[in-house]
Amino acid sequence: RPPPPTGHAPAAGRPIVFGSLNNFTKVNDTVLRVWAKILHRVPTSRLLLKAEIFSVADGAAEAWRRIAAAGIPAERVETEGASADYLTAYRRIDIALDTFPYPGGGTTCEALYMGVPVVTLAGETLGSRFGASLLQNIGAQALIARTTEEYIERAVLLAQDARTLDALHAGLRNMTAASPVMDTTAYGAAVGTAYETVWAAYASRTDMREG
């Protein structure tokens, strides 16, 4: 089944919607507090959270408790549980906020393909740099932050720049499709070469021990 089309209303003159479809286990209290600061600095903005936890009463109650404890006003948050048509939710999100220190993988790819820019925080480990790697590979380095304050600033500035936001909504699908992220042939060849290199090194060490 083909993916749903992208589609965002012009950003100027309306509240900006931040959002996250990441597994809520990645949304730690530090992330929530950072998101609270972003919402505070963009006073008319809202936050859309869609995750499995909001399909379960006990889980949703605990998530809402943590959201409130982080200083995020309940009236500015919309939550939804999991659904088969979850990709269409991206049409209601203007800017996706990545989690940290463990960023999104599939969710980041899906957001970008649905025309939604993702603000991410690059860490020092392989796992914490996955979002940054995806953005680097599609040519959207301006969305990569190195500190939490920079993460906040990039999200706020983008929310205030309707022209850039509209351009990203219109162009990110093509940028992603034309990038190494979706070049399956090149990726497969690179993985194959890596396996061959590892095997050759292993075989060489084995030959030396036997010799």
Secondary structure, 3 states (H helix, E strand, C coil): CCCCCCCCCCCCCCCCEEEECCCHHHCCHHHHHHHHHHHHHCCCCEEEEECHHHHCHHHHHHHHHHHHHCCCCHHHEEEECCCCCHHHHHHHCCEEECCCCCCCCHHHHHHHHCCCCEEEECCCCCHHHHHHHHHHHHCCHHHEECCHHHHHHHHHHHHCCHHHHHHHHHHHHHHHHCCHHHCHHHHHHHHHHHHHHHHHHHHHHHHHHHC
